[in-house]
């Protein structure tokens, strides 16, 4: 029975997928800059809460360009060179951030980190769509999401402990794991770009922009992603205001990854049997509950309850969302569709600190950003249910031509 369950969860996927899966896991074990950047800027560089929020927003602003750029390169230049180039550029950008001292160098480094850090993501998602049959794409995306969180759980706990002795080692390990993933791609990942994408007259961004169903989906994802982004941008500041240390924040956030690692294999088969729009709406509702709990919490127990709900919502969203994009994106522009989906996340990580930090206040204890995030989640849930029939029609049409 266990073997059958594992087979339905992870069996039957091609070697190239598993190589990407392993490289992603390796990279995420060393991801320290993202969850600890706000604390590094306030504690290590002595910036104000608003100043740290602005620099974290610059990182998100850079990623606004990063994912569309990565998607276009994946379609035009190829999946493999985009993967390697993006990962190496990330390693260099992280090193730049670690060495920056003046405020202007920190701002410049934040922009470069944002621009470089997500270039490889659309290429990875497009490669998965290239090699995995349509019927397994949501399952494959869910497994990649599971690997991301397995690695992140290790990183969150380790990063919280290492931060007590200084932040330099965090930056070094993050850069080294980016380079290690680039080596995995160089040595093992073949080029998978469809022939149609290499033609001079291949479709471009106009195809994505004219796709009303996809654009509506990306817009709704922006809403729920903005809510999720508060967990890694302004939540550490709120917890510090309540007297909690970086190690405590790291342990609380690690619960997110641990729960995903434990629960995803159990619930994924059920989620895959449901209509995607329904799963995504449920995820948004769970996020709304999480934000409401944070608005009323200042102790560890409340934060743990909130993280549990945000995690359940994330399992719904991240297990389904990327796979839906892989299902509906035409082969010649798969990189661009993945880049547009990633763009919604880049915008979210820009908006969350840029709007959330001022709403949180210099003291870091205001409830306003959490109440607003809860309301936004409810709007997204309704929007996903409304979009559901159109999304199903697109998926059926894409399956007919797969």
Phi, psi and omega in degrees: 000316179296318179297321179293319180295318179293323179295318179290335180276317189230000185277160170078011181263150187288162182301319181300320177301314184292330175294317175296321178300314180294319178296321178296316179300314179301314181296317185287335176300331181258017181277101181244331187296316184302304185283341185247008185295315181298320178291321177300317183290323180278317183272319183275328181247000172059038175274160175288168178300315180295320179295317177296319179299322180293320181289321175298323177295326177297321176301312177298323178297321177296323181288344174300320177278332188298310185291314175299321177298314179297322179294317179295318179294322179298323179281320186272315185267323181133155181292311188297308179296329178291319176300308182295313182297318180295319181292319178293321177297323177298316180300316179294320181294319179296321177297320177299316179299319181295327183270346183292137181240311181286161181298323182288325175292324176297319178296315179297317180296320179298319179296319180292319177300314179297317182294320186274330195294333185246009180301322185284339188298310179299326178295321178295315180294321179294322178298317178299316178296329179292322190256346183256131177302152185304322182295343182249004188291320177293323177296318179295317178297323177294322177294322177295319176301320178297318179296319178304316184280331172299313178294320182293327178299316177296317182295320183295316179291311181296320180295320178298322179286318181292330181297334180297334180259010182118159187262352184300318182294327179299315179296319183297314181294320179301313180296319182294323180288329173298316179295322180296320178295322177299322178294319177302315179297313182301319186273337193228338188267122177279165173283131184238005185302130177298149181302323182299331182286339184273348181291148179298327181264020179297147180298155182235212185296334180300328178298318179293314185294332179276350182277096187294322180295313180297317181295322176296319179297315179297321180295317178294323177297326176303318180297308183290329178292324178297320177297313180298323184296338178298332181298329185249002182241306182250343177300318178299328178289321177295320179292323177296321178297332178272007174092015182263144184276166174303323179296323178293315177301316179301319180291319179295315180293328179298332177302325177305306181292321181297316179296321178296316180299321182280320190269327186303315178299334183279318188261347188299319182296324177293316180297322181291337178278343182272161175293135183306316182298325178293315179299316181293324177293318177298319178300319179294321178296319178296323177296323178299318177297317181301316181294323177296322178294316180299322181301334184251005188249149168219359180251168183298320182300315179296318179295324178293321176297315180298316179297324178298315180291319179295328178291317177298320176294321179294321178301316178297313186288307187283338176286337188247318189305303181299325179293324176297318178299318178295331180285321188263347181283127176300145185308319185290343182231029179299321179298318181292320177298317177295323177295321178294320176297315178296328178302321179298326177287321177298316176299320181298316181285351170274313184291321185302307179284327183294320178268320186291321183297312176298322178293327179292328179087159181298328178286339176078017186237012180285147179270349188306311183297329182284323176294317179297319180295323178296317178296319179298321179298321179294321177298317180297318180302315178296321179295320179296319179294323178294322181284342188311308182300318179294323179293320178296320179298320178295320181293320178295320179294319179294322180295327181293335182256000183290000000 
